[in-house]
Each structure stands twice: as C-alpha cells, then as structure tokens.
Amino acid sequence: MLLSNNSLAVNEKGNLTIGNCDTTELAKEFGTPLYVVDETVLRNNCRKFDSSMKAYYGKGLVIYASKALNCMEVCRVVADEGLGLDVASGGELYTALKSGFPAEKIYFHGNNKTEDELVYAVKSKIGRIIVDNPTELARLDKIAAELSEIPKIMFRIKPGIDAHTHDFVKTGQIDSKFGFALENGEAFEAVKLTKDMKHLELVGLHCHIGSQIFDIDPFILAAEVMLNFYLKIKNELGMEFTDLNLGGGFGIKYTDQDDPKEYNIFMEKVSAVVKGFCEKENLLMPFICIEPGRSIIAPAGITLYTVGAVKEIENVKNYILIDGGMGDNPRYALYKSAYTALLANKAGVAADYTATIAGRCCESGDLIAENIQIQTPAEGDILAVLATGAYNYSMSSNYNRFPRPPIVMVKDGKARVVVKRETYEDIIRNDI
C-alpha cells in the first residue's frame, strides 16, 4: 500500500488514518464523498521546497500552483509558509486576495486573460503578470497606460522541450497553446517590442515544460535553453533581466509504479547549471522562481467515498459502486490517471480482489480506476483514494447536479471544515 509522506497509517482497529484521524470516523462525522487534506503534510512540503531553494540558490521564490487546489484556507497556509502563489483566472486571484494573500507575491498566468482580469490584476498591484502572446501584451500596455501604472511582467516562453509526459499536460513545445516560441523568433521580437513600452516593466522570462515529470534531464535542458536566450537578449538588445522562472511539474507517487526523484536532486543539478552558466558568460544571476505544482498539495490529500453496492459480472468484471465519481475526480475520465485505492475500514487486510471503481454519474466512462487489486468489498465500506489533493476539488463539477463535496483539513488528530459541502439550494442559486 502506498503511504503518502508518512501522513497515512493503519490504527489498532485496522482502519486507515490521516493526520492521526480515523478516516472511518471522518466519513461518519462529515459524510461522503469527502476531500481530506493533511495540513502537516502541506506545510512540510512547502518547507521542503523553500529550504531547498535557500540551500541551492540562496535567493528565490517557491510558487504554489493555486489551480491544483485553491481555497482561502490553503492560500492562508501557503502564505504563512512564505511561498508565492500563481493564479490562472480572476476567480483564483479573487480567492487569494480575499484570503489576505500578499499581492506582491502573486503571479498571474493564463493564455487568454480577459480585459477585466488584467484590469483587476493591475489595480491589485500583484507581483508579476505572465504575458502569453503579443495581443495580450498590447492589451496590457493600453490598460497600464489608462491606469497610470507600470506593472512588472514576464513572458511565457516555449523552450521546445519534450518532457515525455502525457500529451494533454505537455506545455513546452512549439505547438503548445501557451507562450511565445523561440524557434520562429516570436519570443525575441516580443522582447524587442518592450524596449519602447513606457507602461510595462519586463523583468524576466518564464517557462514550463509539463506536469508529472520524473526525469531530471528535461529541466536541465530547459534551464540551458532559457539562459542562452538571456545571453542573446543581453548581447543583441543590451537588456538584462532580474528574474527567471523555471516552472516545475515535478512528478509524485500516485501508485507503487511511480518513482519520483527527491526534489533536492532536481534543485542541486539545475542550480549548478544556472550558476555555472551565469559565471562563465558574465550574466547577472537572476532571482529564481520555481513552481512545484501538484507535488506540494497532491500527496497531502485523499478522498473518501461510501460503497453503495458491489456488482459482479461473472467471468467479466467486478464493479465497486461509490457515491462520488467523475464529478469530484474527473482525472481518470480525462487522462486515465492512475490512483491507489483501498477500503479504509479494511486497511489492515490484504488486497485480494480485482475490481473497477465506478461512480454514480450517468456516464459509462465515470470511473476512478479499472481492474485494481483491493480488499474484498461490501456495501457500506469506506473507500479511500490516495494522493487526490491536486486537480480533484479544483476540477470538480455539478454534472447531474450532484453537490460538490466539502474539504476537511486535519492536523494532530483534529479536523475542521475549510470548504462547506454544497447543498441543492447552492446548485439552483443562480437559476432564474
């Protein structure tokens, strides 16, 4: 069984625990489906990345990807740990600001930010706006002039790196919808344009090559590509940047087949490349930003469900039917993303049963896992799906008008609700 950052254990009753809370008791108290986040794991992961940044770069900022899980309490924890925050919409920005997150540590991403979102970002005086394309650059320049502001910006660059991950989460190649391409000169021309812009301050560049990446080499290659571009800009345009955002997308352990490297290994090797290049080429050592993405929050979360029925189709397939599904975790339906699952009330028992976990949405593709080994199930069992802290609540929907589950945060044996369970009244709130 996969145990996540020592967050999970099996107690004397044979039940799964998280943050020293019995998951079966959590299910009884708060109902299911239920998202559970271990605050200690979340904080420890923040500190791990922050200490690694300090150890290998001395100066820099670890930026939490709020799209992975964005709610006010998570924003507060991340702010308390001294990290930055990236947002990809006005809604994520609004949540962050309402939580009290420092505006100067917020980085705004997105390939098609609306005018309203850009106005909101500029008025809020956030730290950096990551510009994605020439149209957005012109739009932002006009907005900044009208507001008499000079926002700090960065360009998102496609470094042309194949990160060997799922096609849907590759973002660094020339055909990606994100960012300026290097190969066709688009990025260089965009940088050149900013020399005459009086209302925008281009402070650096950003790249991101994908998600759930286990190899170190793509990160090293991306750093080399970006630094060579910095050198070209210095030599040909006489511009030097203070910031370099190297992105992230570090893989985590969803199943026992996944073998992620310790993050310190990435930091050590990439920092050596960055420092060595800057020293050799007499390039200003930039302020480094990294975006660990799901690796901060995913291992901290699990989702609990109640088994409604077990359907056995003799010599064909066994189904475990749960009270959630693609509405609260669409990742298997979208990507065939693998997860580890177990019966929380039988966590101490051997997994000797092959089953497919099916949700209750009116879709044949509403599955969480297929043909996995699990404990022999029965009606009323509590099913736990592990490492669901990222891209579950944040991608959830009201399909079939199911209310979205709550989020409970646990720490040292105590639990508190940080996002309430939706009601039917919430679902019709905006109906007319």
KOLDREN-833298 format. One record per residue (C-alpha): x, y, z; residue number from 1. Coordinates in Angstrom, 3 decimals. Layout:
BEGIN
+----------+----------+----------+------+
|        x |        y |        z | resi |
+----------+----------+----------+------+
|        X |        Y |        Z |  NUM |
...
+----------+----------+----------+------+
END
This chain:
BEGIN
+----------+----------+----------+------+
|        x |        y |        z | resi |
+----------+----------+----------+------+
|    0.000 |    0.000 |    0.000 |    1 |
|    1.221 |    3.451 |   -0.923 |    2 |
|    1.661 |    5.702 |    2.110 |    3 |
|    1.889 |    9.406 |    1.357 |    4 |
|    4.615 |   11.400 |    3.152 |    5 |
|    4.010 |    9.433 |    6.359 |    6 |
|    0.556 |   11.042 |    6.505 |    7 |
|   -1.282 |    7.736 |    6.323 |    8 |
|   -1.236 |    4.831 |    8.739 |    9 |
|   -3.350 |    1.907 |    9.910 |   10 |
|   -4.603 |    2.056 |   13.507 |   11 |
|   -5.284 |   -0.712 |   16.013 |   12 |
|   -8.791 |   -1.141 |   14.606 |   13 |
|   -7.351 |   -1.812 |   11.150 |   14 |
|   -8.690 |    1.493 |    9.815 |   15 |
|   -6.834 |    3.967 |    7.629 |   16 |
|   -5.809 |    7.179 |    9.392 |   17 |
|   -4.690 |   10.547 |    8.033 |   18 |
|   -3.165 |   13.207 |   10.267 |   19 |
|   -3.915 |   10.876 |   13.218 |   20 |
|   -7.643 |   10.964 |   12.357 |   21 |
|   -9.519 |    7.721 |   11.717 |   22 |
|  -10.905 |    8.048 |    8.180 |   23 |
|  -13.991 |    5.991 |    9.009 |   24 |
|  -14.810 |    8.452 |   11.789 |   25 |
|  -14.260 |   11.362 |    9.410 |   26 |
|  -16.684 |    9.767 |    6.960 |   27 |
|  -19.237 |    9.303 |    9.747 |   28 |
|  -18.896 |   12.879 |   11.026 |   29 |
|  -18.703 |   14.793 |    7.743 |   30 |
|  -20.334 |   12.396 |    5.267 |   31 |
|  -19.058 |   11.224 |    1.892 |   32 |
|  -17.817 |   11.994 |   -0.674 |   33 |
|  -15.265 |   13.897 |    1.361 |   34 |
|  -11.972 |   15.575 |    0.497 |   35 |
|   -9.430 |   15.429 |    3.321 |   36 |
|   -6.191 |   17.443 |    3.418 |   37 |
|   -3.432 |   16.876 |    5.974 |   38 |
|   -2.231 |   20.336 |    6.993 |   39 |
|    1.060 |   18.994 |    8.380 |   40 |
|    1.966 |   17.347 |    5.076 |   41 |
|    1.017 |   20.506 |    3.179 |   42 |
|    3.207 |   22.644 |    5.441 |   43 |
|    6.096 |   20.173 |    5.386 |   44 |
|    6.058 |   20.109 |    1.579 |   45 |
|    6.080 |   23.912 |    1.456 |   46 |
|    9.066 |   23.951 |    3.811 |   47 |
|   10.898 |   21.233 |    1.895 |   48 |
|   10.813 |   23.216 |   -1.336 |   49 |
|   11.565 |   26.522 |    0.388 |   50 |
|   14.587 |   25.145 |    2.253 |   51 |
|   15.865 |   23.559 |   -0.953 |   52 |
|   15.573 |   26.896 |   -2.742 |   53 |
|   17.544 |   28.619 |    0.026 |   54 |
|   20.175 |   25.885 |    0.095 |   55 |
|   20.920 |   25.805 |   -3.638 |   56 |
|   20.126 |   29.328 |   -4.845 |   57 |
|   20.285 |   31.491 |   -1.754 |   58 |
|   17.639 |   33.792 |   -3.217 |   59 |
|   14.450 |   32.865 |   -4.984 |   60 |
|   10.769 |   32.096 |   -4.533 |   61 |
|    8.792 |   28.867 |   -4.479 |   62 |
|    5.386 |   29.492 |   -6.063 |   63 |
|    2.363 |   27.354 |   -5.221 |   64 |
|    0.114 |   26.491 |   -8.172 |   65 |
|   -3.295 |   27.501 |   -6.883 |   66 |
|   -5.066 |   25.780 |   -9.781 |   67 |
|   -4.144 |   22.478 |   -8.121 |   68 |
|   -6.270 |   23.334 |   -5.088 |   69 |
|   -7.461 |   26.865 |   -4.461 |   70 |
|   -9.500 |   27.762 |   -1.417 |   71 |
|   -8.961 |   30.505 |    1.128 |   72 |
|   -7.557 |   28.258 |    3.846 |   73 |
|   -4.976 |   26.683 |    1.539 |   74 |
|   -3.980 |   30.188 |    0.432 |   75 |
|   -3.556 |   31.188 |    4.080 |   76 |
|   -1.344 |   28.173 |    4.836 |   77 |
|    0.814 |   28.817 |    1.752 |   78 |
|    1.154 |   32.495 |    2.675 |   79 |
|    2.064 |   31.561 |    6.245 |   80 |
|    4.875 |   29.360 |    4.914 |   81 |
|    6.293 |   32.291 |    2.896 |   82 |
|    5.624 |   30.935 |   -0.596 |   83 |
|    4.364 |   32.783 |   -3.644 |   84 |
|    1.138 |   31.918 |   -5.430 |   85 |
|    0.316 |   31.558 |   -9.091 |   86 |
|   -3.217 |   32.160 |  -10.310 |   87 |
|   -4.727 |   31.452 |  -13.708 |   88 |
|   -8.021 |   33.326 |  -13.543 |   89 |
|   -9.795 |   36.243 |  -11.959 |   90 |
|  -11.562 |   33.795 |   -9.653 |   91 |
|   -8.307 |   32.361 |   -8.358 |   92 |
|   -6.930 |   35.878 |   -7.923 |   93 |
|  -10.072 |   36.977 |   -6.061 |   94 |
|   -9.849 |   33.968 |   -3.715 |   95 |
|   -6.196 |   34.680 |   -2.980 |   96 |
|   -6.753 |   38.374 |   -2.258 |   97 |
|   -9.826 |   37.661 |   -0.113 |   98 |
|   -7.737 |   35.218 |    1.933 |   99 |
|   -5.249 |   38.009 |    2.665 |  100 |
|   -2.503 |   36.622 |    0.432 |  101 |
|    0.200 |   39.286 |   -0.198 |  102 |
|   -0.493 |   40.766 |   -3.640 |  103 |
|    3.200 |   41.285 |   -4.358 |  104 |
|    3.764 |   37.510 |   -4.212 |  105 |
|    1.015 |   36.656 |   -6.723 |  106 |
|    1.915 |   35.637 |  -10.293 |  107 |
|   -0.877 |   35.712 |  -12.882 |  108 |
|   -0.737 |   33.061 |  -15.640 |  109 |
|   -3.070 |   32.168 |  -18.496 |  110 |
|   -3.082 |   32.097 |  -22.294 |  111 |
|   -6.166 |   34.294 |  -22.768 |  112 |
|   -6.659 |   36.648 |  -19.835 |  113 |
|   -9.689 |   38.879 |  -20.290 |  114 |
|   -9.515 |   42.659 |  -20.158 |  115 |
|  -11.421 |   42.630 |  -16.861 |  116 |
|   -8.929 |   40.180 |  -15.366 |  117 |
|   -5.951 |   42.276 |  -16.482 |  118 |
|   -7.521 |   45.449 |  -15.067 |  119 |
|   -8.161 |   43.623 |  -11.784 |  120 |
|   -4.562 |   42.378 |  -11.661 |  121 |
|   -3.052 |   45.801 |  -12.403 |  122 |
|   -5.300 |   47.591 |   -9.899 |  123 |
|   -4.439 |   44.965 |   -7.269 |  124 |
|   -0.707 |   45.630 |   -7.833 |  125 |
|    0.150 |   41.939 |   -7.976 |  126 |
|    3.774 |   40.812 |   -8.211 |  127 |
|    4.040 |   39.623 |  -11.808 |  128 |
|    1.769 |   39.215 |  -14.816 |  129 |
|    2.999 |   36.409 |  -17.072 |  130 |
|    2.238 |   37.632 |  -20.604 |  131 |
|    1.362 |   34.859 |  -23.040 |  132 |
|    1.103 |   36.442 |  -26.513 |  133 |
|    1.506 |   39.695 |  -28.499 |  134 |
|   -2.217 |   40.533 |  -28.326 |  135 |
|   -2.174 |   40.311 |  -24.546 |  136 |
|    0.987 |   42.412 |  -24.438 |  137 |
|   -0.664 |   45.224 |  -26.399 |  138 |
|   -3.854 |   44.975 |  -24.354 |  139 |
|   -1.936 |   45.135 |  -21.074 |  140 |
|    0.157 |   48.085 |  -22.246 |  141 |
|   -3.036 |   50.014 |  -23.025 |  142 |
|   -4.610 |   49.138 |  -19.667 |  143 |
|   -1.480 |   50.118 |  -17.739 |  144 |
|   -1.344 |   53.468 |  -19.534 |  145 |
|   -5.000 |   54.185 |  -18.761 |  146 |
|   -4.470 |   53.313 |  -15.091 |  147 |
|   -1.116 |   55.172 |  -14.879 |  148 |
|    0.540 |   52.012 |  -13.553 |  149 |
|    3.739 |   50.195 |  -14.512 |  150 |
|    3.128 |   46.510 |  -13.755 |  151 |
|    6.046 |   44.093 |  -13.709 |  152 |
|    5.674 |   41.446 |  -16.388 |  153 |
|    7.342 |   38.269 |  -17.576 |  154 |
|    6.921 |   36.432 |  -20.871 |  155 |
|    5.970 |   32.776 |  -21.005 |  156 |
|    8.440 |   31.060 |  -23.321 |  157 |
|    8.103 |   27.727 |  -25.115 |  158 |
|   11.613 |   26.272 |  -24.800 |  159 |
|   10.879 |   23.413 |  -27.221 |  160 |
|   11.397 |   20.652 |  -24.653 |  161 |
|    9.583 |   17.303 |  -24.861 |  162 |
|    9.052 |   16.338 |  -21.241 |  163 |
|    7.978 |   12.730 |  -22.021 |  164 |
|    4.695 |   13.083 |  -20.174 |  165 |
|    1.027 |   12.804 |  -21.136 |  166 |
|    0.146 |   14.681 |  -24.331 |  167 |
|   -2.518 |   16.700 |  -22.515 |  168 |
|   -0.047 |   18.059 |  -19.964 |  169 |
|    2.909 |   18.842 |  -22.243 |  170 |
|    3.312 |   22.602 |  -22.445 |  171 |
|    6.846 |   23.346 |  -23.615 |  172 |
|    6.800 |   22.519 |  -27.352 |  173 |
|    6.276 |   24.913 |  -30.260 |  174 |
|    2.744 |   23.633 |  -30.954 |  175 |
|    1.571 |   24.287 |  -27.382 |  176 |
|   -1.213 |   26.841 |  -26.904 |  177 |
|    0.884 |   28.506 |  -24.199 |  178 |
|    3.501 |   31.199 |  -24.635 |  179 |
|    5.946 |   32.662 |  -27.166 |  180 |
|    8.002 |   30.303 |  -29.339 |  181 |
|   11.787 |   30.540 |  -29.531 |  182 |
|   12.304 |   28.661 |  -32.797 |  183 |
|   10.495 |   31.114 |  -35.069 |  184 |
|   11.863 |   34.287 |  -33.472 |  185 |
|    8.498 |   35.240 |  -31.943 |  186 |
|    9.868 |   35.478 |  -28.404 |  187 |
|   12.831 |   37.648 |  -29.391 |  188 |
|   10.603 |   40.061 |  -31.316 |  189 |
|    8.278 |   40.359 |  -28.324 |  190 |
|   11.163 |   41.202 |  -26.014 |  191 |
|   12.348 |   43.812 |  -28.502 |  192 |
|    8.875 |   45.421 |  -28.506 |  193 |
|    9.020 |   46.099 |  -24.774 |  194 |
|   12.022 |   48.410 |  -25.144 |  195 |
|    9.645 |   51.144 |  -26.349 |  196 |
|    6.838 |   50.437 |  -23.882 |  197 |
|    6.758 |   53.008 |  -21.088 |  198 |
|    3.999 |   51.431 |  -19.007 |  199 |
|    5.296 |   47.862 |  -18.687 |  200 |
|    8.458 |   46.614 |  -17.000 |  201 |
|    9.740 |   43.348 |  -18.423 |  202 |
|   11.703 |   41.804 |  -15.549 |  203 |
|   12.223 |   38.264 |  -16.814 |  204 |
|   11.002 |   35.153 |  -18.575 |  205 |
|    9.087 |   32.054 |  -17.577 |  206 |
|    8.993 |   28.519 |  -18.949 |  207 |
|    7.076 |   25.403 |  -18.031 |  208 |
|    7.636 |   22.118 |  -19.843 |  209 |
|    4.798 |   19.982 |  -18.492 |  210 |
|    3.441 |   18.098 |  -15.496 |  211 |
|    4.078 |   14.834 |  -13.666 |  212 |
|    7.689 |   14.693 |  -14.922 |  213 |
|   10.119 |   12.197 |  -13.371 |  214 |
|   13.237 |   12.832 |  -15.484 |  215 |
|   15.811 |   15.447 |  -14.482 |  216 |
|   17.318 |   15.999 |  -17.935 |  217 |
|   14.382 |   17.990 |  -19.386 |  218 |
|   14.670 |   20.514 |  -16.542 |  219 |
|   18.415 |   20.888 |  -17.092 |  220 |
|   17.918 |   21.333 |  -20.823 |  221 |
|   15.142 |   23.905 |  -20.270 |  222 |
|   17.409 |   25.932 |  -17.971 |  223 |
|   20.199 |   25.879 |  -20.587 |  224 |
|   17.802 |   26.982 |  -23.341 |  225 |
|   16.466 |   29.854 |  -21.242 |  226 |
|   19.905 |   31.051 |  -20.190 |  227 |
|   21.174 |   31.028 |  -23.758 |  228 |
|   18.172 |   33.158 |  -24.677 |  229 |
|   19.014 |   35.553 |  -21.822 |  230 |
|   22.540 |   35.812 |  -23.210 |  231 |
|   21.242 |   36.512 |  -26.723 |  232 |
|   18.999 |   39.272 |  -25.371 |  233 |
|   21.885 |   40.811 |  -23.444 |  234 |
|   24.258 |   40.689 |  -26.403 |  235 |
|   21.817 |   41.863 |  -29.079 |  236 |
|   19.423 |   44.131 |  -27.186 |  237 |
|   21.521 |   45.241 |  -24.242 |  238 |
|   18.853 |   44.055 |  -21.781 |  239 |
|   19.456 |   42.029 |  -18.617 |  240 |
|   16.655 |   40.522 |  -16.590 |  241 |
|   16.411 |   40.214 |  -12.816 |  242 |
|   14.026 |   37.210 |  -12.785 |  243 |
|   13.956 |   33.692 |  -14.224 |  244 |
|   11.034 |   31.369 |  -13.601 |  245 |
|   11.965 |   27.783 |  -14.433 |  246 |
|    8.483 |   26.362 |  -13.878 |  247 |
|    8.094 |   22.914 |  -12.399 |  248 |
|    5.776 |   19.973 |  -12.931 |  249 |
|    7.655 |   17.519 |  -10.696 |  250 |
|    6.081 |   14.077 |  -10.590 |  251 |
|    4.572 |   12.472 |   -7.498 |  252 |
|    3.857 |    8.916 |   -6.431 |  253 |
|    0.265 |    8.072 |   -7.332 |  254 |
|    0.914 |    4.324 |   -7.382 |  255 |
|    3.728 |    1.973 |   -6.472 |  256 |
|    4.790 |    2.031 |  -10.144 |  257 |
|    5.723 |    5.730 |   -9.913 |  258 |
|    9.296 |    6.518 |   -8.940 |  259 |
|    9.731 |   10.270 |   -8.376 |  260 |
|   13.171 |   11.645 |   -7.551 |  261 |
|   13.801 |   13.609 |   -4.388 |  262 |
|   13.332 |   17.261 |   -5.243 |  263 |
|   16.754 |   18.172 |   -3.816 |  264 |
|   18.297 |   16.248 |   -6.706 |  265 |
|   16.494 |   18.465 |   -9.239 |  266 |
|   17.463 |   21.625 |   -7.370 |  267 |
|   21.100 |   20.649 |   -6.984 |  268 |
|   21.625 |   19.739 |  -10.626 |  269 |
|   19.653 |   22.626 |  -12.170 |  270 |
|   21.160 |   25.220 |   -9.817 |  271 |
|   24.658 |   24.053 |  -10.771 |  272 |
|   23.793 |   24.645 |  -14.441 |  273 |
|   22.341 |   28.097 |  -13.752 |  274 |
|   25.217 |   29.278 |  -11.552 |  275 |
|   27.873 |   27.846 |  -13.850 |  276 |
|   26.377 |   29.441 |  -16.963 |  277 |
|   25.975 |   32.867 |  -15.366 |  278 |
|   29.537 |   32.848 |  -14.067 |  279 |
|   31.022 |   31.671 |  -17.367 |  280 |
|   29.078 |   34.156 |  -19.517 |  281 |
|   29.232 |   37.064 |  -17.054 |  282 |
|   25.443 |   37.072 |  -16.894 |  283 |
|   23.533 |   38.573 |  -13.987 |  284 |
|   22.499 |   35.754 |  -11.647 |  285 |
|   18.696 |   36.056 |  -11.723 |  286 |
|   16.192 |   35.728 |   -8.905 |  287 |
|   14.969 |   32.158 |   -9.448 |  288 |
|   11.330 |   31.132 |   -9.210 |  289 |
|   10.110 |   27.550 |   -9.347 |  290 |
|    6.583 |   26.122 |   -9.478 |  291 |
|    6.410 |   22.673 |   -7.846 |  292 |
|    2.790 |   22.307 |   -8.930 |  293 |
|    0.920 |   19.276 |   -7.655 |  294 |
|    3.894 |   17.980 |   -5.666 |  295 |
|    3.084 |   20.344 |   -2.784 |  296 |
|   -0.604 |   19.559 |   -2.376 |  297 |
|   -1.402 |   16.234 |   -4.098 |  298 |
|    0.271 |   13.942 |   -1.517 |  299 |
|   -1.478 |   15.828 |    1.298 |  300 |
|   -4.994 |   14.873 |    0.176 |  301 |
|   -7.252 |   11.850 |   -0.011 |  302 |
|  -10.908 |   11.384 |   -0.971 |  303 |
|  -13.350 |    9.204 |    0.958 |  304 |
|  -16.428 |    7.523 |   -0.516 |  305 |
|  -19.087 |    5.092 |    0.695 |  306 |
|  -19.584 |    1.855 |   -1.227 |  307 |
|  -23.220 |    1.697 |   -2.295 |  308 |
|  -23.112 |   -1.705 |   -3.979 |  309 |
|  -20.816 |   -4.350 |   -5.413 |  310 |
|  -21.784 |   -5.582 |   -8.880 |  311 |
|  -20.145 |   -8.829 |  -10.010 |  312 |
|  -20.472 |   -9.810 |  -13.663 |  313 |
|  -19.297 |  -13.406 |  -13.609 |  314 |
|  -16.114 |  -14.053 |  -15.624 |  315 |
|  -16.209 |  -10.455 |  -16.909 |  316 |
|  -15.760 |   -7.677 |  -14.357 |  317 |
|  -16.395 |   -6.651 |  -10.764 |  318 |
|  -17.639 |   -3.145 |  -10.038 |  319 |
|  -17.427 |   -1.247 |   -6.766 |  320 |
|  -20.091 |    1.458 |   -6.977 |  321 |
|  -19.352 |    4.592 |   -4.947 |  322 |
|  -21.271 |    7.754 |   -4.036 |  323 |
|  -18.925 |   10.039 |   -5.998 |  324 |
|  -17.045 |    9.759 |   -9.275 |  325 |
|  -16.071 |   11.959 |  -12.201 |  326 |
|  -17.902 |   14.929 |  -10.688 |  327 |
|  -15.376 |   15.103 |   -7.860 |  328 |
|  -12.425 |   13.444 |   -9.644 |  329 |
|  -12.529 |   13.727 |  -13.452 |  330 |
|   -8.858 |   12.848 |  -13.984 |  331 |
|   -9.354 |    9.172 |  -14.830 |  332 |
|  -12.074 |   10.039 |  -17.330 |  333 |
|   -9.838 |   12.728 |  -18.863 |  334 |
|   -6.358 |   11.176 |  -18.739 |  335 |
|   -6.704 |    7.593 |  -17.464 |  336 |
|   -4.755 |    8.845 |  -14.455 |  337 |
|   -3.823 |    6.015 |  -12.125 |  338 |
|   -4.553 |    6.135 |   -8.404 |  339 |
|   -4.074 |    3.924 |   -5.387 |  340 |
|   -7.333 |    2.979 |   -3.654 |  341 |
|   -8.165 |    0.871 |   -0.617 |  342 |
|  -11.029 |    0.168 |    1.735 |  343 |
|  -10.379 |    2.416 |    4.712 |  344 |
|  -12.213 |    0.162 |    7.168 |  345 |
|  -10.223 |   -2.876 |    5.948 |  346 |
|   -6.839 |   -1.175 |    5.526 |  347 |
|   -5.071 |   -3.887 |    7.507 |  348 |
|   -6.421 |   -6.675 |    5.282 |  349 |
|   -4.732 |   -7.996 |    2.166 |  350 |
|   -5.884 |   -6.695 |   -1.220 |  351 |
|   -7.125 |   -9.940 |   -2.793 |  352 |
|   -9.992 |   -8.730 |   -5.005 |  353 |
|   -9.888 |   -7.317 |   -8.543 |  354 |
|  -12.350 |   -4.534 |   -9.219 |  355 |
|  -13.203 |   -1.447 |  -11.225 |  356 |
|  -14.329 |    1.569 |   -9.198 |  357 |
|  -17.332 |    3.236 |  -10.802 |  358 |
|  -19.012 |    6.498 |   -9.918 |  359 |
|  -22.697 |    7.376 |   -9.892 |  360 |
|  -22.784 |    9.806 |  -12.829 |  361 |
|  -24.922 |    8.828 |  -15.818 |  362 |
|  -21.852 |    8.097 |  -17.978 |  363 |
|  -20.206 |    4.774 |  -18.840 |  364 |
|  -16.833 |    6.485 |  -18.567 |  365 |
|  -17.461 |    7.577 |  -14.965 |  366 |
|  -14.650 |    5.528 |  -13.446 |  367 |
|  -11.939 |    6.199 |  -10.867 |  368 |
|   -9.827 |    3.091 |  -11.519 |  369 |
|  -10.031 |   -0.115 |  -13.528 |  370 |
|   -9.041 |   -3.662 |  -12.622 |  371 |
|   -7.124 |   -2.772 |   -9.481 |  372 |
|   -6.333 |   -5.010 |   -6.516 |  373 |
|   -8.298 |   -4.067 |   -3.437 |  374 |
|   -9.712 |   -5.636 |   -0.283 |  375 |
|  -12.913 |   -7.656 |   -0.743 |  376 |
|  -15.671 |   -5.019 |   -0.709 |  377 |
|  -19.146 |   -4.868 |    0.767 |  378 |
|  -21.977 |   -2.363 |    0.909 |  379 |
|  -21.213 |    0.387 |    3.429 |  380 |
|  -17.416 |    0.107 |    3.244 |  381 |
|  -15.457 |    3.357 |    3.118 |  382 |
|  -13.273 |    3.644 |    0.031 |  383 |
|  -10.191 |    5.877 |    0.171 |  384 |
|   -8.466 |    7.167 |   -2.960 |  385 |
|   -4.976 |    8.463 |   -2.197 |  386 |
|   -2.974 |   11.464 |   -3.418 |  387 |
|   -6.049 |   13.412 |   -4.531 |  388 |
|   -5.030 |   16.802 |   -3.120 |  389 |
|   -4.440 |   18.227 |   -6.599 |  390 |
|   -6.853 |   18.619 |   -9.508 |  391 |
|   -9.801 |   16.933 |   -7.821 |  392 |
|  -11.758 |   19.625 |   -5.974 |  393 |
|  -10.384 |   22.248 |   -8.364 |  394 |
|  -11.683 |   20.317 |  -11.416 |  395 |
|  -14.923 |   19.175 |   -9.826 |  396 |
|  -18.319 |   19.905 |  -11.344 |  397 |
|  -22.042 |   19.693 |  -10.674 |  398 |
|  -22.643 |   17.234 |  -13.508 |  399 |
|  -26.007 |   15.513 |  -12.961 |  400 |
|  -26.496 |   18.321 |  -10.428 |  401 |
|  -24.607 |   16.494 |   -7.723 |  402 |
|  -23.446 |   18.893 |   -4.972 |  403 |
|  -19.671 |   19.183 |   -4.636 |  404 |
|  -18.080 |   17.591 |   -1.546 |  405 |
|  -16.595 |   19.592 |    1.319 |  406 |
|  -12.917 |   19.865 |    2.199 |  407 |
|  -11.856 |   18.934 |    5.699 |  408 |
|   -8.367 |   19.844 |    6.918 |  409 |
|   -6.825 |   17.579 |    9.558 |  410 |
|   -3.929 |   18.144 |   11.927 |  411 |
|   -2.758 |   16.255 |   15.010 |  412 |
|   -5.927 |   14.222 |   15.327 |  413 |
|   -8.332 |   17.139 |   14.874 |  414 |
|  -10.459 |   18.018 |   11.845 |  415 |
|  -12.077 |   21.223 |   10.654 |  416 |
|  -14.182 |   22.110 |    7.621 |  417 |
|  -12.449 |   24.624 |    5.315 |  418 |
|  -14.913 |   24.356 |    2.399 |  419 |
|  -18.544 |   23.538 |    3.147 |  420 |
|  -20.477 |   20.804 |    1.377 |  421 |
|  -22.708 |   22.196 |   -1.329 |  422 |
|  -26.465 |   21.855 |   -0.961 |  423 |
|  -29.232 |   21.552 |   -3.530 |  424 |
|  -30.015 |   25.180 |   -2.743 |  425 |
|  -26.433 |   26.104 |   -3.780 |  426 |
|  -26.965 |   24.341 |   -7.092 |  427 |
|  -30.025 |   26.418 |   -8.037 |  428 |
|  -28.708 |   29.644 |   -6.503 |  429 |
|  -28.136 |   31.334 |   -9.881 |  430 |
|  -31.156 |   29.846 |  -11.650 |  431 |
|  -33.851 |   32.317 |  -12.700 |  432 |
+----------+----------+----------+------+
END
